[in-house]
Amino acid sequence: EPLDSTLPGARSTKVVLDQADGDKLYFQNSVRFQIHYDFVSTHLSGNGLPVVGSLADFNSTQYFSPDRRFLLAAVTYYEQPRRWVLELSPYDTASAEMIERLFLTVKHAAYFGPELGFHPTSEALGAIAATLPSYVPVVTTDELYAGIDYQPLSLGVAIGRLRFVTAASLSTGTYLSYQDLVVLDEAPNDISVVQGIITEAFQTPLSHINVLSRNRHNPNMGLRGAQTNPQLRALEGQLARLTVTASAWSIEAVTQAEAEQWWA
């Protein structure tokens, strides 16, 4: 089930291909295990298999290393366009060969296989997708969200100082405060505690930052053109109240006293 309301409605489950165990494929129970690490560290560590290390080690290798053990993705069904797609995390650096192998394994293991497509969730993955063979059909974000500019993921209200940063900068030391409302170009692998999140690129329903936002009870949304949105840019560096509902979003300036009362 969706972690919260999304437009269009979407249902997701995460998949794991274990290259250390003959490319064995798992459709993980994403209600019990919301992120890949929770599943593989519980069920695919030890007992004749390589031991899965810490979450930090897992995140730094299994989405980036060319000799990673696992190929990780989600299968999502988008209700409005009626499309089944395989999705990698936007920051995943998997090669075309890895994507093709994972795609074909999932396709041949599932009843929806004949309808499955690959949805690149970032510009970098879009460039890789352009090199995939024709039997891996590519489904673009525009096809999935035709005419939709707003994606509510975790509903709520938060007050913070509005900051514009890139996902890449978070891995190179950009500091975020728990008092910040953050506007990002795309979803990062991880993020410290912040008041709320807006990403310019739409997120997958089980993205790491959406899971974190739900667990932290923080609003999280996607908005096309967020980095240049005049309503957001007008409040850059200022204290603001962000409201994310199932059908609309709003942002307005607040006073220091209002902010401090909220944080307290």
ABEGO torsion letter per residue (X at the ends): XBABBBOBBBBBBBBBBBAAAGGBBBBBBAAABABAAAAAAAAABEGGBBBBBBAAAAAAAAAABAABABBBBBBBBBAAAGBBBBBBBAABABBAAAAAAAAAAAAAABAAAAABBBBBABAAAAAAAAABBAABBBBBAAAAABGBABBBABBEBBBBBBBBBBAAAAAAGBBBBAABBBBBABBBABBBBBABBBBABBBBAABAAAAAAAAAGBBBBBBBGAAABAAAAAABGBBBBBBBBAABBBBBBBBAAAAAAAAX
